[in-house]
């Protein structure tokens, strides 16, 4: 019984009691319109809801902030409903661009209706199980609530970034054809060297110029072999401060970078594993192909920032998650307490690349300019530079990423600079 019905019953009871106490028939006559009103509502109140619904989306998966059209079909397979209210579930991050996710109408027996609306939503996996339906008499005195089964799901992927797996050249590879230079002679495209001809060598690889200078011998050109490699991705989902809005923004960039690199690695035939480190911890063991990419993207789409936990778990992770001599790419704003873990990873023989969105520069652009803020940012920059240099001394390739610059450009310039330093 809703408030409206309760008020009507209260008025009727009051009038009847007053008529009996006062022995006045006119008060009974005054109660008659209210009684008729109540009886009509009671007669036309819905007995049960026999509604059938079906949900469709124009896309099974979309990129964050991309629009998607939702359509919910509802059919009344029972008696006519004079006052029907339908409402679909909206998640907090959903923004309706066109149409409405609710409708109020009368629906006769056998009639159909639809909820059509277009919306955008942030990264994640969103599922629907039902549509809320509420039916009542024409006066709204007697309500009946019901959840109509209407299943649906949509995967919202992180926003893509332009990246190339060729930017990373691992020192160790697997013995299978792929895109990475293996530092071994074999079939490939880059010239490696020259050796004497052996029976069975392809005649296409003969060096005819050298043959002309040495008629008694034959020589074969060798090319650098190209193979696949193991790449392990670690996405750091720990909160380091109370600046929720800033950390959320930087975290979204890290997720997009992880998704883009994993797609690039897999498209080139490499093997990729994933560790989403935080609370909770999610792992995806090494794999290949499109199906594996869908698993990785689904995990990354659901990644969220959580409470701070020590990085020490990496001391005990299973070896098959990151096989020996893998290239480990870590996406983190980095914390001084994590230095021991980076040291241990390098000691295990892993090649480590840290992609670190710069929180200092990002905060400097957001906060108002003042003398106190200027001093604070200067101290924070010094602290960050010292920390990153300590990582460089450990052999970690550090990409200090100002997020207003394209990731591909920053990684390419950083790796080129590190290569030049190593060659000096």
Residue pairs with C-beta under 8 A, 6 or more apart in sequence:
1 9
1 142
2 140
2 141
2 142
2 143
4 139
4 140
4 141
5 38
5 41
5 141
5 142
8 34
8 37
8 38
8 141
9 38
11 31
11 34
12 31
12 34
12 35
12 38
15 27
15 28
15 30
15 31
15 34
16 28
16 31
18 24
18 27
19 25
19 27
19 28
19 31
37 139
38 141
40 137
40 138
40 139
41 137
41 138
41 139
41 140
41 141
41 142
42 137
42 141
42 142
43 137
44 82
44 137
44 138
45 136
45 137
45 141
45 142
45 144
46 79
46 81
46 135
46 136
46 137
46 142
46 144
47 79
48 78
48 144
49 78
49 81
49 133
49 135
49 144
49 146
49 148
50 76
50 77
50 78
50 79
51 74
51 75
51 76
51 77
51 78
51 133
51 146
51 148
52 74
52 75
52 77
52 148
53 72
53 73
53 74
53 75
53 130
53 131
53 148
53 149
53 150
54 72
54 73
54 150
55 70
55 71
55 72
55 73
55 128
55 131
55 150
55 151
55 152
56 70
56 71
56 72
56 73
56 152
57 68
57 69
57 70
57 71
57 152
57 154
58 68
58 69
58 71
59 68
59 154
60 153
60 154
60 155
61 154
61 155
61 156
61 157
62 68
62 154
62 155
62 156
62 157
63 156
63 157
63 158
63 159
63 160
64 121
64 122
64 123
64 156
64 157
64 158
64 159
65 120
65 122
65 159
66 120
66 156
67 97
67 118
67 119
67 120
68 118
68 119
68 120
68 121
68 154
69 116
69 117
69 118
70 88
70 101
70 115
70 116
70 117
70 118
70 119
70 152
71 114
71 115
71 116
72 86
72 88
72 114
72 115
72 116
72 131
72 150
73 112
73 114
74 86
74 107
74 112
74 113
74 114
74 115
74 131
74 133
74 148
75 110
75 111
75 112
76 107
76 108
76 109
76 110
76 111
76 112
77 109
77 110
78 109
79 109
80 106
80 107
80 108
80 109
80 111
81 106
81 107
81 108
81 135
82 106
82 136
82 137
82 138
83 104
83 106
83 135
83 136
83 137
83 138
83 140
84 104
84 105
84 106
84 107
84 133
84 134
84 135
85 102
85 103
85 104
85 133
85 134
85 135
85 136
86 102
86 103
86 104
86 105
86 113
86 115
86 131
86 132
86 133
87 101
87 102
87 103
87 131
87 132
87 133
87 134
88 101
88 102
88 115
88 117
88 128
88 131
88 132
89 128
89 130
89 131
89 132
90 96
90 101
90 119
91 121
91 126
93 121
93 122
93 124
94 119
94 120
94 121
94 126
95 119
95 120
95 121
96 117
96 118
96 119
97 117
97 118
97 119
97 120
98 117
98 118
99 115
99 116
99 117
99 118
100 115
100 117
101 115
101 117
101 119
102 115
103 113
103 115
105 113
107 113
115 131
121 154
121 156
122 156
123 156
123 157
123 158
123 159
123 252
123 255
123 301
124 156
124 301
124 302
125 153
125 154
125 155
125 156
125 298
125 301
125 302
126 153
126 154
126 156
127 151
127 152
127 153
127 154
128 150
128 151
128 152
128 153
129 147
129 149
129 150
129 151
130 147
130 148
130 149
130 150
131 147
131 148
131 150
132 145
132 146
132 147
132 148
133 145
133 146
133 147
133 148
134 143
134 144
134 145
134 146
135 143
135 144
135 146
136 142
136 143
136 144
155 297
155 298
155 301
156 301
157 259
157 297
157 300
157 301
158 252
158 255
158 256
158 258
158 259
158 260
158 297
158 300
158 301
159 252
159 256
160 256
160 259
160 260
160 263
161 256
161 257
161 260
161 406
161 407
161 408
162 260
162 406
162 407
162 408
163 257
163 260
163 261
163 264
163 407
163 408
163 411
164 264
164 408
165 179
165 261
165 264
165 265
165 267
165 268
165 270
166 179
166 268
167 408
167 411
167 412
167 415
168 231
168 327
168 329
168 353
168 411
168 415
169 180
169 181
170 180
170 229
170 230
170 231
170 327
170 351
171 183
171 325
171 351
172 229
172 325
172 351
173 180
173 182
173 227
173 228
173 229
174 227
174 228
174 229
174 230
174 271
175 227
176 227
176 228
176 269
177 187
177 226
177 227
177 228
177 269
178 226
178 227
178 228
178 229
178 268
178 269
178 270
179 226
179 228
179 268
179 269
179 270
180 226
180 227
180 228
180 229
180 268
180 270
181 188
181 190
181 224
181 225
181 226
182 224
182 225
182 226
182 227
183 224
184 224
184 225
185 192
185 193
185 195
185 222
185 223
185 224
185 225
186 222
186 223
186 224
186 225
187 223
187 225
187 226
188 223
188 224
188 225
188 226
189 223
189 224
189 226
190 223
190 224
191 221
191 222
191 223
191 224
192 222
192 223
192 224
193 221
193 222
194 207
194 210
194 219
194 220
194 221
194 222
195 219
195 220
195 222
196 217
196 218
196 219
196 220
197 206
197 217
197 218
197 219
197 220
198 220
201 220
202 220
205 220
205 221
205 222
205 223
206 218
206 219
206 220
206 221
207 219
207 220
207 221
210 219
211 217
211 218
211 219
228 268
228 269
228 270
228 271
229 270
229 271
229 326
229 327
230 270
230 271
230 273
230 286
230 322
230 323
230 325
230 326
230 327
231 261
231 262
231 265
231 270
231 271
231 272
231 273
231 326
231 327
231 328
231 329
232 272
232 273
232 274
232 275
232 286
232 321
232 322
232 326
232 327
232 328
232 329
232 350
233 258
233 261
233 262
233 272
233 273
233 274
233 275
233 296
233 328
233 329
233 331
234 274
234 275
234 277
234 314
234 328
234 329
234 330
234 331
234 332
235 254
235 255
235 258
235 274
235 275
235 276
235 277
235 300
235 303
235 331
236 254
236 277
236 278
236 330
236 331
236 332
236 333
237 251
237 276
237 277
237 278
237 279
237 303
237 304
237 305
237 306
238 277
238 278
238 279
238 305
238 306
238 307
238 308
238 309
238 335
239 247
239 305
239 306
239 307
239 308
240 247
240 308
240 333
240 335
241 247
243 359
243 363
246 359
246 362
246 363
246 366
247 305
247 333
247 359
248 305
249 362
250 333
250 357
250 359
250 362
250 403
251 305
253 357
253 401
253 403
254 331
254 332
254 355
254 357
255 300
255 303
255 331
257 331
257 355
257 407
258 274
258 300
258 329
258 331
259 296
259 297
259 300
260 407
261 329
262 272
262 274
262 293
262 296
262 297
262 300
263 293
263 297
265 272
266 272
266 288
266 289
266 290
266 292
266 293
266 296
269 288
270 288
271 286
271 287
271 288
272 286
272 287
272 288
272 292
272 296
273 283
273 284
273 285
273 286
273 287
273 321
273 322
273 326
274 282
274 283
274 284
274 296
274 299
274 300
275 281
275 282
275 283
275 284
275 317
275 321
275 322
276 282
276 283
276 299
276 300
276 303
277 311
277 313
277 314
278 303
278 305
278 306
278 307
278 309
279 306
279 307
279 309
280 306
281 313
282 299
282 303
283 321
284 292
284 295
284 296
284 299
285 320
285 321
286 320
286 321
286 323
287 295
310 337
311 335
311 337
311 338
311 341
312 340
312 341
314 341
314 344
314 345
315 341
315 344
322 328
322 350
324 348
324 349
325 349
325 350
325 351
326 350
326 351
327 350
327 351
327 352
327 353
328 345
328 350
328 351
328 352
328 353
329 353
329 355
330 352
330 353
330 354
330 355
331 355
331 356
331 357
332 338
332 354
332 356
333 356
333 357
333 359
334 354
334 356
334 387
334 388
334 391
336 387
339 387
339 390
339 391
339 394
342 352
342 354
342 391
342 394
342 396
343 394
345 352
346 352
346 394
346 395
346 396
351 397
352 395
352 396
352 397
353 396
353 397
353 399
354 391
354 396
354 397
354 398
354 399
355 399
355 401
355 407
355 411
356 388
356 398
356 399
356 400
356 401
357 401
357 403
358 384
358 400
358 401
358 402
358 403
360 377
360 380
360 381
360 384
361 402
362 402
362 403
363 377
363 380
364 373
364 377
365 404
367 373
384 400
388 398
388 400
391 398
392 398
397 414
397 415
397 418
398 414
399 410
399 411
399 414
400 410
400 414
401 407
401 410
402 410
